[in-house]
Amino acid sequence: MKPLVFFLVLVSASAESLHYTINYPGGLNLGEATLRSTSFASGSGPKSSIQSWDFVLDVDASIPGFAVRDHYQSTASGDLCSVQLDKSFTHGRHKSDEHISFDQEQHIATRQTKNDGGKSDQSMSACAHDALTFIQFVRRELEQGKLVPQQQVVFGALYSVRIEYKGVQTIKLGDKRMESDRIVAAIKGPSSNVTAEIFFSRDAARIPLIAKIPLSPGIISVELQQ
């Protein structure tokens, strides 16, 4: 959509910013992450409808001798079908900068790496999701009392993601105890196969409160800062 038309159509926006700490096994703090979501709507009041979404994830973490600096930004349609994803990260000495565009009509995602000029296409499902959009999609479905079906999620490569609901569980977040919905996500990629736990708030927002991710050093915990 051209910029002039864009600003004529969009008359309201709603933003959310979630801040997390990243903790090593034993409680050692490794860094922090921020997930920002902005929805743009046309109209106002009960007749307004979301036209598009913007998502940004920034990660700043490190262990001795290995720094992690990640920046991800995605755009999606109002019904949470991905439009594009930009990835820029530094993991130790490994750096990458790439852009992924989604042709939802042709069911094709085009991946371009900026450092070496590489380009490739991969087939995808209808209304495919990048990783950031997928998080919002899971939240929306939980709020409606549903689980997302098993599907492929685009995050550069394709990752098969299967979600299971494991019931209500009381968790400790800071100095508070609260009930949460426990979700187990089995994530399988070209060179990875992990099962993560994610605990969502039980209010309408379904905010991700804690994520526990198994990595080679142990289980990394990502916790919301209130």
Secondary structure, 3 states (H helix, E strand, C coil): CCHHHHHHHCCEEEEEEEEEEEECCCCCEEEEEEEEEEEEEECCHHHCEEEEEEEEEEEEEEECCEEEEEEEEEEEECCCCEEEEEEEEEECCEEEEEEEEEECCCCEEEEEECCCCCEEEEECCCCCEEHHHHHHHHHHHHHCCCCCCCEEEECCCEEEEEEEEEEEEEEEECCEEEEEEEEEEEEECCCCEEEEEEEEECCCCCCEEEEEEEECCEEEEEEECC
